[in-house]
Amino acid sequence: MLALLKLPAHLAYPALAAFVGVESFGVPVPGETALIAAGILAKRGQLNIELVIAIAAAAGIVGDNIGYAIGRTGGRRLLERPGVLDDHRRRVLREGEPFFQRHGPKAVFLGRWIAGLRIAAAWLAGINRMPWPVFLLFNALGAIAWATSVGLAAYLLGPAAERLIKDLGYAGLGLFAAACAAFLLYRRRRKPPAGGDSL
């Protein structure tokens, strides 16, 4: 996080997109930490919080869809291939497919807030043949909600946000996201119209 905090604004946005996107398609890099750092930079006036949230959400959606495509093609073939641990690998598919049929949307949406699942959810959805339109919808909703809640938590609370995000849990994060959305709406309404006269 400290490295991102020291980056100039014109490099911080691409770095945020890279970290979030790469983490989302399955590489364990600190994507969420990068989002928290970007939120702190926005609080300092070095970045724009709306742009931080938009970039993190877009990078998460793109990265997850790459991970889904990899899981659906290469990951699936790898598990179905005969060889070592064949029974175990096929059992993963037998148990995974019914789970994703019943709980796939929830797993994809809520997985954004869980470090290990954030990295693996897209692969698992692809491997277990979750329909892509359903994956795309809940992945997009999850990425937007995650980027908004985590980005605004960092913007409003600073470095303490990382601890708060780990301690709040899903319900608390949902409430926090709703409060953050209300704050953004209030902030937008308070802005004077472009070119308007100020008294």
Backbone hydrogen bonds, N-H to C=O, Kabsch-Sander energy under -0.5 kcal/mol:
donor,donor_aa,acceptor,acceptor_aa,energy
5,L,1,M,-2.0
6,K,2,L,-1.0
6,K,3,A,-0.6
7,L,4,L,-1.3
11,L,8,P,-1.6
12,A,8,P,-2.0
13,Y,9,A,-1.5
15,A,11,L,-2.1
16,L,12,A,-2.5
17,A,13,Y,-2.3
18,A,14,P,-2.5
19,F,15,A,-2.7
20,V,16,L,-2.5
21,G,17,A,-2.5
22,V,18,A,-2.6
23,E,19,F,-2.2
24,S,20,V,-2.2
25,F,21,G,-1.5
26,G,23,E,-1.4
27,V,22,V,-1.9
29,V,27,V,-2.2
31,G,29,V,-2.2
34,A,30,P,-1.8
35,L,31,G,-1.9
36,I,32,E,-2.3
37,A,33,T,-2.5
38,A,34,A,-2.3
39,G,35,L,-2.3
40,I,36,I,-2.0
41,L,37,A,-2.3
42,A,38,A,-2.1
43,K,39,G,-1.9
44,R,40,I,-1.6
45,G,42,A,-1.4
46,Q,41,L,-2.4
47,L,41,L,-0.8
49,I,47,L,-0.5
52,V,48,N,-2.4
53,I,49,I,-2.5
54,A,50,E,-2.3
55,I,51,L,-2.7
56,A,52,V,-2.4
57,A,53,I,-2.5
58,A,54,A,-2.5
59,A,55,I,-2.8
60,G,56,A,-2.2
61,I,57,A,-2.3
62,V,58,A,-2.6
63,G,59,A,-2.8
64,D,60,G,-2.4
65,N,61,I,-2.0
66,I,62,V,-1.8
67,G,63,G,-2.3
68,Y,64,D,-2.7
69,A,65,N,-2.1
70,I,66,I,-2.4
71,G,67,G,-2.7
72,R,68,Y,-2.8
73,T,69,A,-1.6
74,G,70,I,-0.6
75,G,70,I,-2.4
76,R,71,G,-1.5
77,R,73,T,-2.1
78,L,74,G,-2.2
79,L,75,G,-1.7
80,E,76,R,-1.9
81,R,77,R,-1.2
86,D,83,G,-1.3
89,R,85,L,-2.6
90,R,86,D,-2.3
91,R,87,D,-2.0
92,V,88,H,-1.7
93,L,89,R,-1.3
94,R,90,R,-2.5
95,E,91,R,-2.5
96,G,92,V,-2.3
97,E,93,L,-2.4
99,F,95,E,-1.3
100,F,96,G,-2.6
101,Q,97,E,-1.9
102,R,98,P,-1.9
103,H,99,F,-3.7
104,G,100,F,-1.2
107,A,103,H,-2.7
108,V,104,G,-2.7
109,F,105,P,-2.4
110,L,106,K,-3.0
111,G,107,A,-1.6
112,R,109,F,-1.0
113,W,110,L,-1.8
114,I,111,G,-1.4
115,A,113,W,-0.5
118,R,114,I,-3.2
119,I,115,A,-1.3
120,A,116,G,-1.6
121,A,117,L,-3.2
124,L,120,A,-2.7
125,A,121,A,-2.7
126,G,122,A,-2.2
127,I,123,W,-3.2
128,N,124,L,-2.4
129,R,126,G,-1.5
130,M,125,A,-2.7
135,F,131,P,-2.5
136,L,132,W,-3.3
137,L,133,P,-2.0
138,F,134,V,-2.3
139,N,135,F,-2.8
140,A,136,L,-2.3
141,L,137,L,-2.5
142,G,138,F,-2.2
143,A,139,N,-2.7
144,I,140,A,-2.4
145,A,141,L,-2.4
146,W,142,G,-2.8
147,A,143,A,-2.7
148,T,144,I,-2.2
149,S,145,A,-2.7
150,V,146,W,-2.8
151,G,147,A,-1.8
152,L,148,T,-2.2
153,A,149,S,-1.9
154,A,150,V,-2.2
155,Y,151,G,-2.1
156,L,152,L,-2.8
157,L,153,A,-2.7
158,G,154,A,-2.0
160,A,157,L,-0.9
161,A,158,G,-2.3
162,E,159,P,-1.1
163,R,159,P,-0.5
164,L,160,A,-2.0
165,I,161,A,-2.9
166,K,162,E,-1.4
167,D,163,R,-1.7
168,L,164,L,-2.4
169,G,165,I,-0.7
172,G,168,L,-0.7
173,L,169,G,-2.2
174,G,170,Y,-2.5
175,L,171,A,-2.3
176,F,172,G,-2.6
177,A,173,L,-2.8
178,A,174,G,-2.1
179,A,175,L,-2.3
180,C,176,F,-2.6
181,A,177,A,-2.4
182,A,178,A,-2.1
183,F,179,A,-2.1
184,L,180,C,-2.4
185,L,181,A,-2.3
186,Y,182,A,-2.4
187,R,183,F,-2.6
188,R,184,L,-2.4
189,R,185,L,-2.1
190,R,186,Y,-1.5
191,K,187,R,-0.8
191,K,188,R,-0.7
196,G,193,P,-2.3
